[in-house]
Amino acid sequence: CKSIISGDIQQAFRTFYNNFNKNVKTNKVNKWENSAVPLAPLVDKSNNEAVDVITNTQCNKSDVIIALKIIQDAFLKSNFKIYVYRIEHKNDRKKKPAPYIHTWIFGLPRNVGDTGYFKDNGKHLTMLRRQSMFIVTPVKKDNSYDIYILPFLSFYDNLNQSKEIVHIGKHKKTGKHRLKVADIISSKVDKDEIWYNVELRLANKKSNLSFGNSNVNYYDDRLKGLIQNYTRELLNLIKKDLCGGSNTQ
């Protein structure tokens, strides 16, 4: 309780884990890469590449409303277009639906009207619901708020769902596309697809976020790379782009 009151989230989780391990007499640490259910985040990195750890974004605001607005903005595809992919022209950001930006990783539903992400049942489309793997929250410490990311990561549930999802997008002059998310990740989209020539150049600007670990052919490894890369990019987006570098706002 003292750790929570003082805003020390890592220590609060560390105390809980230590007590839990004593009570159940185990010190086993499960790996999110082998799990079909979200796992509680770690408090210490197992290695420098680990992403399943509680992280202070170092974004500090005196006004909790501003902190909450930053959190909201961090999950918008429009801000990935602006800050991550650096799509400069406003018209390009509006006209290009960017199916290669995999915001479905942040939870579902993510659709507006008849565009966005849907489950393909063959004959018809249905809206998907899935809770986000990420808890992003302001934590009060003294008289201000730090923004923390708590990643409850898992792999196999995302693997299964990624193979069911299609992305539907509208292009101003060339109509609609309907793309399987798995085909985008695998780089198996036909060159005559509506979006191919229009948006592939933009997708290649951040190939690690568009196609995962594109240097490997195994789909599972590409998807694991996507989950890792979007976890890191969520931190970068909050810390470097949305926070504004001010502790006084």
Backbone hydrogen bonds in HBPLUS format (Angstrom, degrees):
<---DONOR---> <-ACCEPTOR-->    atom                        ^
c    i                          cat <-CA-CA->   ^        H-A-AA   ^      H-
h    n   atom  resd res      DA  || num        DHA   H-A  angle D-A-AA Bond
n    s   type  num  typ     dist DA aas  dist angle  dist       angle   num
A0005-ILE N   A0001-CYS O   2.92 MM   4  6.15 167.3  1.94 156.9 160.1     1
A0006-SER N   A0002-LYS O   2.95 MM   4  6.09 152.3  2.03 145.9 153.4     2
A0008-ASP N   A0003-SER O   2.76 MM   5  4.92 147.0  1.87 158.1 155.3     3
A0007-GLY N   A0004-ILE O   3.09 MM   3  5.07 150.5  2.18  99.0 108.2     4
A0012-ALA N   A0008-ASP O   3.10 MM   4  6.35 151.5  2.18 146.7 155.3     5
A0013-PHE N   A0009-ILE O   3.01 MM   4  6.31 163.2  2.04 157.7 160.5     6
A0014-ARG N   A0010-GLN O   2.84 MM   4  6.04 155.7  1.90 147.8 155.9     7
A0015-THR N   A0011-GLN O   2.90 MM   4  6.04 160.6  1.94 148.2 152.0     8
A0016-PHE N   A0012-ALA O   3.11 MM   4  6.34 160.2  2.15 143.4 149.0     9
A0017-TYR N   A0013-PHE O   2.84 MM   4  6.06 167.0  1.86 157.0 160.0    10
A0018-ASN N   A0014-ARG O   2.96 MM   4  6.12 161.2  2.00 148.8 154.0    11
A0019-ASN N   A0015-THR O   3.03 MM   4  6.23 163.6  2.06 151.1 155.2    12
A0020-PHE N   A0016-PHE O   2.86 MM   4  6.04 158.3  1.91 151.2 158.2    13
A0021-ASN N   A0017-TYR O   2.85 MM   4  6.01 164.5  1.87 153.0 156.7    14
A0022-LYS N   A0018-ASN O   3.09 MM   4  6.28 150.7  2.18 142.1 149.8    15
A0023-ASN N   A0019-ASN O   3.01 MM   4  6.22 158.7  2.05 148.4 154.0    16
A0024-VAL N   A0020-PHE O   2.97 MM   4  6.19 161.0  2.01 156.9 161.3    17
A0025-LYS N   A0021-ASN O   2.74 MM   4  5.30 113.0  2.19 128.3 143.2    18
A0026-THR N   A0021-ASN O   3.05 MM   5  5.00 149.7  2.14 130.2 139.7    19
A0034-ASN N   A0031-LYS O   3.00 MM   3  5.60 157.8  2.05 115.5 122.3    20
A0035-SER N   A0032-TRP O   3.17 MM   3  5.03 169.5  2.18 108.4 109.8    21
A0155-PHE N   A0035-SER O   2.95 MM 120  5.74 153.1  2.02 147.5 154.7    22
A0156-TYR N   A0035-SER O   2.94 MM 121  5.98 147.2  2.05 141.0 145.0    23
A0039-LEU N   A0153-LEU O   3.01 MM 114  5.66 162.7  2.04 139.3 141.3    24
A0042-LEU N   A0052-ASP O   2.83 MM  10  6.05 178.1  1.83 147.8 147.7    25
A0054-ILE N   A0042-LEU O   2.85 MM  12  6.13 161.9  1.88 169.1 165.1    26
A0050-ALA N   A0047-ASN O   3.14 MM   3  5.45 162.1  2.17 112.2 117.8    27
A0055-THR N   A0149-ILE O   3.01 MM  94  5.25 167.0  2.02 152.1 156.4    28
A0149-ILE N   A0055-THR O   2.86 MM  94  5.25 160.8  1.90 153.2 159.7    29
A0057-THR N   A0147-ILE O   2.96 MM  90  5.79 162.1  1.99 163.3 169.1    30
A0147-ILE N   A0059-CYS O   3.04 MM  88  5.68 145.0  2.17 153.8 164.7    31
A0061-LYS N   A0145-TYR O   2.87 MM  84  5.23 156.4  1.93 144.9 150.3    32
A0145-TYR N   A0061-LYS O   2.72 MM  84  5.23 155.2  1.78 144.5 153.2    33
A0067-ALA N   A0063-ASP O   3.21 MM   4  6.59 157.0  2.27 147.4 154.0    34
A0068-LEU N   A0064-VAL O   2.90 MM   4  6.15 156.8  1.96 148.2 153.8    35
A0069-LYS N   A0065-ILE O   2.98 MM   4  6.21 148.2  2.08 142.2 150.9    36
A0070-ILE N   A0066-ILE O   3.03 MM   4  6.31 153.3  2.10 149.1 155.5    37
A0071-ILE N   A0067-ALA O   3.10 MM   4  6.41 156.9  2.15 146.7 152.7    38
A0072-GLN N   A0068-LEU O   2.96 MM   4  6.23 161.1  2.00 148.0 152.9    39
A0073-ASP N   A0069-LYS O   2.96 MM   4  6.15 162.8  1.99 149.6 154.0    40
A0074-ALA N   A0070-ILE O   3.03 MM   4  6.19 137.7  2.21 143.8 154.6    41
A0074-ALA N   A0071-ILE O   3.21 MM   3  5.22 130.2  2.47  95.4 108.3    42
A0075-PHE N   A0072-GLN O   3.34 MM   3  5.95 159.7  2.38 113.6 118.6    43
A0076-LEU N   A0073-ASP O   3.27 MM   3  5.47 170.1  2.28 111.6 114.2    44
A0079-ASN N   A0076-LEU O   3.14 MM   3  5.49 132.3  2.38 103.7 114.7    45
A0080-PHE N   A0076-LEU O   3.34 MM   4  6.80 142.8  2.49 141.4 151.6    46
A0080-PHE N   A0077-LYS O   3.03 MM   3  5.02 124.4  2.35  96.2 111.2    47
A0081-LYS N   A0077-LYS O   2.97 MM   4  6.34 149.7  2.06 151.6 160.2    48
A0082-ILE N   A0078-SER O   3.11 MM   4  6.40 150.7  2.20 138.8 146.2    49
A0083-TYR N   A0079-ASN O   2.88 MM   4  5.80 162.4  1.92 148.8 151.2    50
A0084-VAL N   A0080-PHE O   3.10 MM   4  4.88 136.2  2.30 114.4 127.1    51
A0085-TYR N   A0080-PHE O   2.89 MM   5  6.24 164.7  1.92 169.9 174.6    52
A0087-ILE N   A0081-LYS O   2.84 MM   6  5.54 177.0  1.84 161.3 160.4    53
A0092-ASP N   A0089-HIS O   3.04 MM   3  5.26 119.9  2.42 100.7 115.4    54
A0093-ARG N   A0089-HIS O   3.07 MM   4  6.46 154.3  2.14 152.6 160.0    55
A0094-LYS N   A0090-LYS O   3.05 MM   4  6.34 148.0  2.16 146.8 155.3    56
A0095-LYS N   A0091-ASN O   2.86 MM   4  5.95 158.8  1.90 150.0 156.1    57
A0096-LYS N   A0092-ASP O   3.00 MM   4  5.76 153.6  2.08 144.9 149.8    58
A0101-ILE N   A0098-ALA O   3.20 MM   3  5.75 170.1  2.21 116.3 119.3    59
A0103-THR N   A0101-ILE O   2.97 MM   2  5.91 137.7  2.16 105.3  93.4    60
A0105-ILE N   A0102-HIS O   3.20 MM   3  6.10 168.7  2.22 121.4 124.3    61
A0106-PHE N   A0103-THR O   2.95 MM   3  5.48 154.7  2.02 113.4 120.5    62
A0107-GLY N   A0104-TRP O   3.05 MM   3  5.37 163.4  2.08 115.3 117.4    63
A0108-LEU N   A0130-ARG O   2.94 MM  22  4.84 160.1  1.98 134.7 141.3    64
A0130-ARG N   A0108-LEU O   2.99 MM  22  4.84 172.5  1.99 117.9 117.5    65
A0117-TYR N   A0110-ARG O   3.06 MM   7  5.79 165.5  2.08 138.1 141.9    66
A0112-VAL N   A0115-THR O   2.91 MM   3  5.51 147.4  2.02 143.9 154.5    67
A0115-THR N   A0112-VAL O   3.12 MM   3  5.51 162.8  2.15 127.2 132.4    68
A0116-GLY N   A0168-ILE O   2.85 MM  52  5.24 164.0  1.87 144.2 148.1    69
A0168-ILE N   A0116-GLY O   2.89 MM  52  5.24 165.1  1.91 149.6 153.3    70
A0118-PHE N   A0166-VAL O   3.05 MM  48  5.52 158.1  2.10 154.4 160.6    71
A0166-VAL N   A0118-PHE O   2.86 MM  48  5.52 159.0  1.91 158.0 164.1    72
A0119-LYS N   A0126-THR O   2.84 MM   7  5.23 174.1  1.84 161.4 162.5    73
A0126-THR N   A0119-LYS O   3.09 MM   7  5.23 154.7  2.16 139.8 147.7    74
A0120-ASP N   A0164-GLU O   2.99 MM  44  5.89 169.5  2.00 170.0 170.4    75
A0121-ASN N   A0124-HIS O   3.00 MM   3  5.49 155.9  2.06 163.7 170.0    76
A0152-PHE N   A0133-MET O   2.65 MM  19  4.91 163.9  1.68 171.7 166.3    77
A0135-ILE N   A0150-LEU O   3.01 MM  15  5.03 173.6  2.01 142.0 144.1    78
A0150-LEU N   A0135-ILE O   2.74 MM  15  5.03 161.5  1.77 156.6 162.2    79
A0137-THR N   A0148-TYR O   3.00 MM  11  5.47 151.4  2.09 147.1 155.6    80
A0148-TYR N   A0137-THR O   2.89 MM  11  5.47 171.6  1.90 157.7 157.1    81
A0139-VAL N   A0146-ASP O   2.68 MM   7  5.21 154.3  1.75 151.5 160.7    82
A0146-ASP N   A0139-VAL O   2.96 MM   7  5.21 160.5  2.00 148.8 144.3    83
A0141-LYS N   A0144-SER O   2.89 MM   3  5.69 166.9  1.91 159.0 163.0    84
A0144-SER N   A0141-LYS O   3.25 MM   3  5.69 168.6  2.26 127.4 130.8    85
A0158-ASN N   A0155-PHE O   3.01 MM   3  5.33 118.3  2.40 105.8 120.9    86
A0159-LEU N   A0155-PHE O   2.83 MM   4  6.10 150.3  1.92 151.9 161.9    87
A0160-ASN N   A0156-TYR O   3.04 MM   4  6.21 163.9  2.07 145.3 147.8    88
A0161-GLN N   A0157-ASP O   3.04 MM   4  6.20 162.3  2.08 142.7 148.1    89
A0162-SER N   A0158-ASN O   2.82 MM   4  5.80 157.2  1.87 147.9 154.1    90
A0164-GLU N   A0161-GLN O   2.88 MM   3  5.21 159.8  1.93 113.0 119.9    91
A0181-VAL N   A0165-ILE O   3.04 MM  16  5.76 169.0  2.06 141.1 144.7    92
A0167-HIS N   A0179-LEU O   2.70 MM  12  5.23 158.3  1.74 153.6 159.9    93
A0179-LEU N   A0167-HIS O   2.95 MM  12  5.23 165.0  1.97 150.4 150.2    94
A0169-GLY N   A0177-HIS O   3.19 MM   8  5.41 152.7  2.27 134.7 142.5    95
A0177-HIS N   A0169-GLY O   2.88 MM   8  5.41 152.9  1.95 151.6 159.3    96
A0171-HIS N   A0175-GLY O   2.65 MM   4  5.09 154.6  1.71 150.0 159.3    97
A0183-ASP N   A0180-LYS O   3.01 MM   3  5.24 126.5  2.30 101.5 115.3    98
A0184-ILE N   A0180-LYS O   3.17 MM   4  6.60 150.2  2.26 149.8 158.1    99
A0185-ILE N   A0181-VAL O   3.02 MM   4  6.34 168.2  2.03 159.1 160.9   100
A0186-SER N   A0182-ALA O   3.00 MM   4  6.07 150.4  2.08 138.7 147.1   101
A0188-LYS N   A0183-ASP O   2.81 MM   5  4.89 170.0  1.82 152.0 152.8   102
A0187-SER N   A0184-ILE O   3.05 MM   3  5.04 157.4  2.10 104.0 111.0   103
A0193-GLU N   A0190-ASP O   3.05 MM   3  5.53 164.8  2.07 116.7 119.5   104
A0196-TYR N   A0193-GLU O   3.12 MM   3  5.39 143.4  2.26 108.0 118.3   105
A0199-GLU N   A0195-TRP O   2.85 MM   4  5.68 163.8  1.87 166.1 166.0   106
A0200-LEU N   A0196-TYR O   2.99 MM   4  5.45 148.5  2.09 147.4 152.5   107
A0202-LEU N   A0199-GLU O   3.04 MM   3  5.29 119.5  2.42 102.8 117.2   108
A0203-ALA N   A0199-GLU O   2.95 MM   4  6.27 158.0  2.00 155.1 162.2   109
A0204-ASN N   A0200-LEU O   2.96 MM   4  6.17 152.6  2.03 151.6 157.5   110
A0205-LYS N   A0202-LEU O   3.06 MM   3  5.27 150.7  2.15 103.6 112.7   111
A0206-LYS N   A0203-ALA O   3.29 MM   3  5.96 152.7  2.37 114.6 120.0   112
A0209-LEU N   A0206-LYS O   2.95 MM   3  5.53 144.0  2.08 115.3 125.1   113
A0210-SER N   A0206-LYS O   3.02 MM   4  6.24 134.0  2.23 144.1 157.2   114
A0211-PHE N   A0207-SER O   2.82 MM   4  5.54 166.7  1.84 145.5 148.6   115
A0214-SER N   A0212-GLY O   2.97 MM   2  5.49 121.7  2.32 109.0  92.5   116
A0216-VAL N   A0213-ASN O   3.10 MM   3  5.98 161.4  2.13 127.3 128.9   117
A0221-ASP N   A0218-TYR O   3.11 MM   3  5.56 121.4  2.47 109.4 122.4   118
A0222-ARG N   A0218-TYR O   3.20 MM   4  6.56 152.1  2.29 150.8 159.2   119
A0222-ARG N   A0219-TYR O   3.08 MM   3  5.10 117.5  2.48  96.8 112.5   120
A0223-LEU N   A0219-TYR O   2.98 MM   4  6.28 160.4  2.02 159.2 164.0   121
A0224-LYS N   A0220-ASP O   2.95 MM   4  6.20 160.2  1.99 150.2 155.9   122
A0225-GLY N   A0221-ASP O   3.00 MM   4  6.13 154.4  2.07 139.9 147.0   123
A0226-LEU N   A0222-ARG O   2.97 MM   4  6.34 146.6  2.08 142.7 151.9   124
A0227-ILE N   A0223-LEU O   3.03 MM   4  6.38 162.5  2.06 157.4 159.8   125
A0228-GLN N   A0224-LYS O   3.03 MM   4  6.28 164.9  2.05 152.3 156.4   126
A0229-ASN N   A0225-GLY O   2.82 MM   4  5.94 165.0  1.84 152.2 156.9   127
A0230-TYR N   A0226-LEU O   2.85 MM   4  5.97 161.0  1.88 156.2 160.4   128
A0231-THR N   A0227-ILE O   3.11 MM   4  6.16 145.0  2.23 139.4 148.4   129
A0232-ARG N   A0228-GLN O   3.09 MM   4  6.39 159.1  2.13 149.9 155.0   130
A0233-GLU N   A0229-ASN O   2.86 MM   4  6.02 155.4  1.93 143.0 150.9   131
A0234-LEU N   A0230-TYR O   2.98 MM   4  5.97 146.5  2.10 136.1 143.3   132
A0236-ASN N   A0232-ARG O   3.03 MM   4  6.40 162.1  2.06 150.5 155.4   133
A0237-LEU N   A0233-GLU O   2.81 MM   4  5.91 160.5  1.85 151.0 156.0   134
A0238-ILE N   A0234-LEU O   3.20 MM   4  6.36 160.3  2.24 144.0 148.3   135
A0239-LYS N   A0235-LEU O   2.91 MM   4  6.00 174.9  1.91 160.7 162.1   136
A0240-LYS N   A0236-ASN O   2.80 MM   4  5.46 161.8  1.83 144.3 150.7   137
A0241-ASP N   A0237-LEU O   3.24 MM   4  5.12 140.1  2.41 114.3 125.3   138
A0242-LEU N   A0237-LEU O   2.89 MM   5  6.13 160.2  1.93 164.8 171.3   139
A0243-CYS N   A0238-ILE O   2.98 MM   5  5.68 132.5  2.21 148.3 156.5   140
